[in-house]
Amino acid sequence: MINNGSNINLNAGISDVAVLHVINRCVLLNARSLKNKLCELKSLLSDDYMVVSVTESWLDPSDPTGKYSVHRNDRQTRQGGGVLCLIFKHWQSYTVLIPKKFKTIDIIAVTILTDIGSVRYITAYHPPEINKIGRDYMVLFVECLEYLCDTRDIIVLVGDFNLPHVDWNLLDSPDDDIHSAFLKFCVHLWVV
């Protein structure tokens, strides 16, 4: 999902072409633990992607780098989860500070400074809970996304949202306060 800071769909225009160049060499992986896949990750990084996002990284504060700046949010409360965003060092980048009330959310936001302006690149993981815990988590998840998307930067949101019942073509979902809450957020923020 891409938002250019003014709710305009990116279809044409010179700045839109530049934005697409920024995100053209990006990849998202759901690793379900990078610890036993570091060789595969190093091989992937040799392809010169500009941005590599990883959900369910399962890392602890001690793993990869090289020609990338590493931005990560490791899950502290239990095993699993965690997100990682590697940004090609050609671009200056910094991690966006997230308020402590969102510390249980598997999310990382990185501002990338490019020739065309700033890009806020958000990598998120939403666990597949479809119950009260999942509904409570989604409330906090959407609140965190609203906080992170309150910017004039171009926004790129990627991740594993575990929302299989959202129909993106029809903009429809079950009214379960999980799928519907995320869809409502997306429709409100973007021209999907």
C-alpha positions as a printed NumPy array, in Angstrom:
array([[  0.   ,   0.   ,   0.   ],
       [  1.325,   3.401,  -0.889],
       [  0.129,   6.812,   0.202],
       [  1.909,   9.945,  -0.952],
       [  0.934,  12.086,   2.031],
       [ -2.067,  13.685,   0.366],
       [ -4.366,  10.7  ,  -0.313],
       [ -3.701,  10.763,  -4.049],
       [ -3.443,   7.423,  -5.823],
       [ -0.012,   6.924,  -7.402],
       [ -0.695,   6.334, -11.093],
       [  1.264,   8.923, -13.067],
       [  3.317,  12.092, -12.711],
       [  7.065,  12.601, -12.377],
       [  7.186,  12.331,  -8.594],
       [  5.108,   9.141,  -8.752],
       [  7.663,   7.583, -11.122],
       [ 10.418,   8.503,  -8.661],
       [  8.426,   6.968,  -5.791],
       [  7.953,   3.776,  -7.755],
       [ 11.717,   3.707,  -8.425],
       [ 12.282,   3.94 ,  -4.658],
       [ 10.041,   0.955,  -3.937],
       [ 10.684,  -1.01 ,  -7.13 ],
       [ 13.569,  -3.   ,  -5.644],
       [ 11.912,  -3.964,  -2.366],
       [ 11.056,  -7.379,  -1.009],
       [  8.961,  -8.641,   1.916],
       [  9.617, -11.992,   3.584],
       [  7.697, -13.817,   6.262],
       [ 10.668, -15.744,   7.631],
       [  9.217, -17.609,  10.597],
       [ 12.711, -17.294,  12.085],
       [ 15.781, -15.946,  10.314],
       [ 18.132, -17.632,  12.782],
       [ 18.282, -20.816,  10.707],
       [ 18.026, -18.948,   7.355],
       [ 20.94 , -16.494,   7.554],
       [ 22.661, -18.074,   4.512],
       [ 19.482, -17.626,   2.456],
       [ 19.191, -14.036,   3.686],
       [ 22.799, -13.28 ,   2.668],
       [ 22.076, -14.736,  -0.771],
       [ 18.956, -12.586,  -1.088],
       [ 20.888,  -9.48 ,  -0.052],
       [ 23.354, -10.078,  -2.891],
       [ 20.502,  -9.168,  -5.297],
       [ 20.884,  -5.481,  -4.327],
       [ 17.372,  -4.844,  -3.085],
       [ 16.917,  -1.274,  -1.862],
       [ 14.644,  -2.335,   1.022],
       [ 14.264,  -5.777,   2.592],
       [ 11.421,  -6.18 ,   5.089],
       [ 11.087,  -9.294,   7.23 ],
       [  8.158, -10.323,   9.411],
       [  8.424, -13.036,  12.05 ],
       [ 12.197, -12.546,  12.145],
       [ 12.473, -14.225,  15.572],
       [ 15.768, -12.468,  16.223],
       [ 17.271, -11.187,  19.416],
       [ 19.541,  -8.131,  19.711],
       [ 22.641,  -9.658,  17.952],
       [ 22.247, -10.491,  14.115],
       [ 22.91 ,  -9.252,  10.133],
       [ 24.193,  -5.986,   8.327],
       [ 26.735,  -5.349,   5.466],
       [ 25.652,  -2.829,   2.831],
       [ 22.35 ,  -2.245,   4.645],
       [ 21.308,  -0.126,   7.588],
       [ 19.454,  -2.372,  10.021],
       [ 16.211,  -1.273,  11.658],
       [ 14.458,  -3.823,  13.83 ],
       [ 11.882,  -4.388,  16.502],
       [ 12.4  ,  -7.752,  18.179],
       [  9.498,  -9.187,  20.159],
       [ 10.355,  -8.943,  23.85 ],
       [  7.358, -10.612,  25.503],
       [  7.33 , -14.107,  23.959],
       [  9.011, -16.201,  21.256],
       [  8.301, -15.488,  17.612],
       [  7.249, -12.316,  15.883],
       [  9.573,  -9.408,  15.434],
       [ 10.088,  -7.269,  12.353],
       [ 13.173,  -6.14 ,  10.509],
       [ 13.782,  -3.574,   7.795],
       [ 17.098,  -3.386,   5.943],
       [ 17.695,  -0.188,   3.958],
       [ 20.401,   0.089,   1.299],
       [ 23.093,   2.355,   2.818],
       [ 23.024,   4.595,  -0.27 ],
       [ 19.991,   6.207,   1.388],
       [ 20.035,   7.887,   4.764],
       [ 17.45 ,   6.292,   7.02 ],
       [ 16.377,   6.396,  10.612],
       [ 13.957,   4.504,  12.811],
       [ 10.811,   6.383,  13.755],
       [ 10.279,   6.377,  17.506],
       [  7.088,   4.598,  18.527],
       [  5.357,   5.4  ,  21.845],
       [  5.734,   2.801,  24.607],
       [  2.014,   2.028,  24.621],
       [  2.602,   0.235,  21.288],
       [  5.536,  -1.886,  22.537],
       [  3.569,  -5.143,  22.092],
       [  2.963,  -4.425,  18.386],
       [  5.297,  -6.095,  15.878],
       [  5.992,  -3.013,  13.782],
       [  8.925,  -0.914,  12.621],
       [  8.76 ,   2.4  ,  10.796],
       [ 11.749,   3.809,   8.973],
       [ 12.083,   7.199,   7.335],
       [ 14.163,   6.995,   4.169],
       [ 15.585,  10.243,   2.787],
       [ 15.55 ,  10.187,  -1.018],
       [ 16.096,  12.668,  -3.838],
       [ 12.327,  13.139,  -4.122],
       [ 11.63 ,  13.542,  -0.416],
       [ 11.054,  11.382,   2.61 ],
       [  9.459,   7.946,   2.494],
       [  8.025,   6.39 ,   5.655],
       [  8.447,   2.643,   5.164],
       [  6.386,   0.64 ,   7.668],
       [  6.833,  -3.111,   8.151],
       [  4.232,  -4.818,  10.334],
       [  3.166,  -8.248,  11.51 ],
       [ -0.322,  -8.979,  12.818],
       [ -0.708, -12.416,  14.453],
       [ -3.558, -14.647,  13.241],
       [ -5.776, -14.287,  16.329],
       [ -9.515, -14.184,  15.563],
       [-10.86 , -13.828,  19.112],
       [-11.096, -11.196,  21.867],
       [ -7.302, -11.031,  22.112],
       [ -7.181, -10.476,  18.344],
       [ -9.827,  -7.733,  18.509],
       [ -7.995,  -5.946,  21.346],
       [ -4.699,  -6.274,  19.469],
       [ -6.268,  -4.883,  16.277],
       [ -7.499,  -1.782,  18.135],
       [ -3.931,  -1.076,  19.286],
       [ -2.476,  -2.095,  15.887],
       [ -4.691,   0.374,  13.997],
       [ -4.019,   3.103,  16.571],
       [ -0.286,   2.555,  16.065],
       [ -0.664,   2.69 ,  12.275],
       [ -2.69 ,   5.91 ,  12.547],
       [  0.113,   7.398,  14.644],
       [  2.797,   6.33 ,  12.161],
       [  0.826,   7.478,   9.117],
       [  0.282,  10.968,  10.531],
       [  3.055,  12.431,   8.379],
       [  3.595,  14.392,   5.175],
       [  6.039,  11.689,   4.025],
       [  5.157,   9.216,   1.303],
       [  3.918,   6.112,   3.136],
       [  4.671,   2.527,   2.17 ],
       [  3.021,  -0.12 ,   4.357],
       [  4.047,  -3.769,   3.975],
       [  3.622,  -6.781,   6.171],
       [  1.947, -10.026,   7.015],
       [ -1.442,  -8.975,   8.326],
       [ -3.009, -12.461,   8.561],
       [ -6.352, -11.168,   7.305],
       [ -7.393, -13.751,   4.697],
       [-11.043, -12.688,   4.581],
       [-10.487,  -9.144,   3.322],
       [-11.624,  -8.86 ,  -0.292],
       [ -9.418,  -6.048,  -1.608],
       [-11.172,  -5.971,  -4.987],
       [-14.614,  -5.379,  -3.454],
       [-13.296,  -3.602,  -0.328],
       [-15.31 ,  -5.998,   1.801],
       [-14.638,  -8.083,   4.887],
       [-16.433,  -9.86 ,   7.722],
       [-17.746,  -7.464,  10.355],
       [-15.591,  -9.009,  13.094],
       [-13.708,  -5.92 ,  14.38 ],
       [-10.48 ,  -7.439,  13.101],
       [-10.715,  -7.702,   9.304],
       [-13.22 ,  -4.832,   9.19 ],
       [-11.121,  -2.544,  11.437],
       [ -8.042,  -2.937,   9.241],
       [-10.021,  -2.494,   6.022],
       [-11.68 ,   0.647,   7.412],
       [ -8.254,   2.045,   8.332],
       [ -6.904,   1.358,   4.825],
       [ -9.923,   2.816,   3.026],
       [ -9.821,   5.916,   5.239],
       [ -6.096,   6.54 ,   4.72 ],
       [ -5.648,   5.494,   1.112],
       [ -7.43 ,   5.418,  -2.153],
       [ -7.175,   1.628,  -2.382]])
